[in-house]
Amino acid sequence: PSAFQMAGGLAIDQLDPTILELFLQYGADPNEQYTSSRQSMRTSGLSKWNLLHMVVENRDLHCAELLLRAGADVDAVKESHYVNERGYNTDSDKTPLHIACHLGDLPMIQNLIRFGANVNAVCRDLENVPKKNYVCYTDDPRSKGYVSPVRNVLVNQTPLHIVLKKKRRNVSAIARALIEAGANINTPYRYGRKSTPVEALCLPGQYTAIFPV
């Protein structure tokens, strides 16, 4: 890791943004990318992310503010793409706003929106779903006749979909913040070939309480 990456990690671990602020003041690139690759007998692939993703995951509002003010890309994509011989593949793209919505972190969501986060960005993920009535007579994926125990289902969802599906206590407040920032309530949630309207993601009575008539 670079000196800046080490400083960022230290700021997160010690909950002290001072060293991060110092690096940024002296010209460190807030968009410096972290990468991690894996090439093994069973799994191969690559992950990419930025420090902003890490501080959002850590719910560190102060560090997020420092990075964004220094020019961090508010819509930077955290990527994770791996192929596994047994079929447990990974194909994920998400922005800091998607991460904050997964966590139900309203202050972070509001801050990202304030810095121009795309409230309609689509988060892509691959869900490994166990196959029904699965039968396979070998555990070796390189053997003839091997069948993966899972099927890969592509999931496409916006920040609003993520919030509604999590069904946290502050779902209404977060949903309204996204809608006021321009979230499209007509974009369906997509799970494989299935499309689900936003209204169907809501709890009974929740839709009319959240969405404008």
C-alpha positions as CSV (number, residue, x, y, z in Angstrom):
1,P,0.0,0.0,0.0
2,S,1.0,3.6,-0.6
3,A,1.7,6.1,2.3
4,F,-1.7,7.7,1.7
5,Q,-3.5,4.3,1.8
6,M,-1.7,3.5,5.1
7,A,-2.7,6.9,6.5
8,G,-6.3,6.3,5.5
9,G,-6.3,2.9,7.1
10,L,-4.8,4.5,10.3
11,A,-7.5,7.2,10.3
12,I,-10.2,4.6,10.1
13,D,-8.7,2.2,12.7
14,Q,-8.0,4.9,15.3
15,L,-11.1,7.0,14.5
16,D,-8.7,10.0,14.1
17,P,-9.0,12.0,10.8
18,T,-6.0,14.2,11.6
19,I,-3.4,12.3,9.6
20,L,-5.8,11.9,6.7
21,E,-6.5,15.6,6.7
22,L,-2.7,16.3,6.7
23,F,-2.1,14.1,3.7
24,L,-5.0,15.7,1.8
25,Q,-3.7,19.2,2.6
26,Y,-0.4,18.3,1.0
27,G,-1.9,17.1,-2.2
28,A,-2.7,13.4,-1.7
29,D,-5.0,12.0,-4.4
30,P,-8.4,11.3,-2.6
31,N,-9.3,9.0,-5.6
32,E,-6.2,6.7,-5.2
33,Q,-7.4,3.2,-6.0
34,Y,-6.9,0.1,-3.9
35,T,-6.7,-3.2,-5.8
36,S,-6.7,-6.8,-4.7
37,S,-6.4,-9.8,-6.9
38,R,-6.7,-13.6,-6.4
39,Q,-5.4,-16.3,-8.7
40,S,-5.8,-19.7,-7.1
41,M,-6.7,-23.2,-8.3
42,R,-10.4,-22.6,-7.6
43,T,-11.0,-18.8,-7.7
44,S,-9.6,-15.9,-9.8
45,G,-10.6,-12.3,-10.0
46,L,-10.0,-8.7,-9.0
47,S,-11.4,-6.1,-6.6
48,K,-11.0,-2.3,-6.8
49,W,-12.1,0.3,-4.3
50,N,-11.3,3.8,-3.0
51,L,-10.8,5.1,0.5
52,L,-14.2,6.7,0.4
53,H,-15.8,3.3,0.2
54,M,-13.9,2.3,3.3
55,V,-14.9,5.3,5.4
56,V,-18.5,5.0,4.3
57,E,-18.5,1.3,5.4
58,N,-17.0,2.4,8.7
59,R,-19.7,5.1,9.1
60,D,-17.0,7.7,9.4
61,L,-18.8,10.9,8.5
62,H,-15.9,13.2,9.3
63,C,-13.4,11.3,7.0
64,A,-16.0,11.1,4.3
65,E,-16.4,14.9,4.5
66,L,-12.7,15.4,4.2
67,L,-12.3,13.2,1.2
68,L,-15.3,14.7,-0.6
69,R,-14.1,18.3,0.0
70,A,-10.7,17.3,-1.4
71,G,-12.4,16.0,-4.6
72,A,-13.1,12.4,-4.0
73,D,-15.5,11.0,-6.6
74,V,-18.8,10.6,-4.8
75,D,-19.9,8.1,-7.4
76,A,-16.7,6.0,-7.5
77,V,-17.6,2.3,-8.2
78,K,-16.4,-0.4,-5.9
79,E,-15.9,-3.4,-8.1
80,S,-15.5,-7.1,-7.2
81,H,-15.4,-9.7,-10.0
82,Y,-14.4,-13.3,-9.3
83,V,-14.9,-16.6,-11.1
84,N,-15.1,-19.7,-9.0
85,E,-14.8,-23.3,-10.3
86,R,-17.7,-24.5,-8.1
87,G,-20.0,-21.7,-9.5
88,Y,-19.8,-19.4,-6.5
89,N,-19.1,-16.4,-8.7
90,T,-18.9,-12.7,-7.7
91,D,-19.9,-9.8,-9.9
92,S,-20.5,-6.6,-7.9
93,D,-20.5,-2.9,-8.7
94,K,-21.6,-0.4,-6.0
95,T,-21.1,3.3,-5.2
96,P,-20.7,4.8,-1.7
97,L,-24.4,5.7,-1.7
98,H,-25.3,2.1,-2.2
99,I,-23.1,1.1,0.7
100,A,-24.6,3.8,3.0
101,C,-28.1,2.7,2.0
102,H,-27.2,-0.9,2.9
103,L,-26.2,0.3,6.3
104,G,-29.2,2.6,6.8
105,D,-26.8,5.5,7.6
106,L,-29.0,8.5,7.1
107,P,-26.4,11.2,8.0
108,M,-23.9,9.7,5.5
109,I,-26.6,9.4,2.8
110,Q,-27.6,13.0,3.3
111,N,-23.9,14.0,3.1
112,L,-23.3,12.0,-0.1
113,I,-26.4,13.5,-1.7
114,R,-25.2,17.0,-0.7
115,F,-22.0,16.3,-2.7
116,G,-24.0,15.3,-5.8
117,A,-24.3,11.5,-5.5
118,N,-26.3,9.9,-8.2
119,V,-29.5,8.7,-6.4
120,N,-30.5,6.6,-9.5
121,A,-27.2,4.7,-9.9
122,V,-27.7,1.0,-10.3
123,C,-26.0,-1.4,-8.0
124,R,-25.2,-4.7,-9.6
125,D,-24.7,-7.9,-7.7
126,L,-24.7,-11.6,-8.3
127,E,-26.6,-13.8,-5.8
128,N,-25.6,-17.5,-5.5
129,V,-28.8,-19.3,-5.0
130,P,-28.8,-23.0,-4.0
131,K,-30.4,-25.2,-6.7
132,K,-33.6,-27.1,-5.8
133,N,-33.4,-30.9,-5.9
134,Y,-29.6,-30.7,-6.5
135,V,-27.9,-33.9,-7.4
136,C,-24.2,-34.3,-8.2
137,Y,-22.0,-37.4,-7.9
138,T,-18.7,-35.7,-7.6
139,D,-17.3,-32.8,-5.5
140,D,-14.5,-32.1,-8.0
141,P,-15.4,-29.3,-10.3
142,R,-12.9,-30.5,-12.8
143,S,-14.4,-34.0,-13.0
144,K,-16.7,-35.0,-15.8
145,G,-20.3,-34.6,-14.8
146,Y,-19.8,-32.0,-12.1
147,V,-22.7,-29.7,-11.6
148,S,-22.6,-26.5,-9.6
149,P,-24.8,-26.5,-6.5
150,V,-25.8,-22.9,-7.1
151,R,-27.3,-20.7,-9.9
152,N,-26.1,-17.2,-10.4
153,V,-28.8,-14.6,-10.3
154,L,-28.0,-11.0,-11.4
155,V,-29.6,-8.4,-9.1
156,N,-30.0,-4.8,-10.3
157,Q,-31.2,-2.3,-7.7
158,T,-31.1,1.5,-7.0
159,P,-30.4,3.1,-3.6
160,L,-34.2,3.3,-3.1
161,H,-34.7,-0.4,-3.7
162,I,-31.9,-1.2,-1.2
163,V,-33.5,0.9,1.5
164,L,-37.0,-0.5,1.0
165,K,-35.8,-4.1,1.0
166,K,-33.8,-3.6,4.3
167,K,-37.0,-2.4,6.1
168,R,-35.1,-0.6,8.9
169,R,-36.9,1.7,11.3
170,N,-35.6,4.8,9.5
171,V,-36.7,3.6,6.1
172,S,-39.3,6.3,5.6
173,A,-36.8,9.1,6.4
174,I,-34.1,7.7,4.0
175,A,-36.6,7.0,1.2
176,R,-37.9,10.6,1.4
177,A,-34.4,12.0,1.4
178,L,-33.6,10.0,-1.8
179,I,-36.9,11.0,-3.5
180,E,-36.4,14.7,-2.7
181,A,-33.0,14.3,-4.3
182,G,-34.6,12.9,-7.5
183,A,-34.8,9.2,-7.0
184,N,-37.0,7.6,-9.7
185,I,-39.9,5.7,-8.1
186,N,-40.8,4.1,-11.4
187,T,-37.6,2.1,-11.8
188,P,-38.3,-1.6,-11.0
189,Y,-36.1,-3.8,-8.8
190,R,-34.7,-6.6,-11.0
191,Y,-33.9,-10.0,-9.7
192,G,-32.8,-12.2,-12.6
193,R,-35.6,-12.0,-15.2
194,K,-38.1,-10.8,-12.6
195,S,-39.0,-7.1,-12.2
196,T,-40.7,-5.8,-9.1
197,P,-42.3,-2.3,-8.8
198,V,-41.2,-0.1,-6.0
199,E,-44.7,-0.3,-4.4
200,A,-44.4,-4.1,-4.0
201,L,-41.2,-3.6,-1.9
202,C,-43.0,-1.6,0.7
203,L,-44.7,-2.9,3.8
204,P,-48.5,-2.5,4.0
205,G,-49.4,1.2,4.3
206,Q,-45.8,2.3,3.8
207,Y,-46.1,3.4,0.2
208,T,-48.6,6.1,0.8
209,A,-46.7,7.3,3.8
210,I,-43.5,7.7,1.9
211,F,-44.3,8.6,-1.7
212,P,-46.1,11.7,-2.9
213,V,-49.5,11.1,-4.3
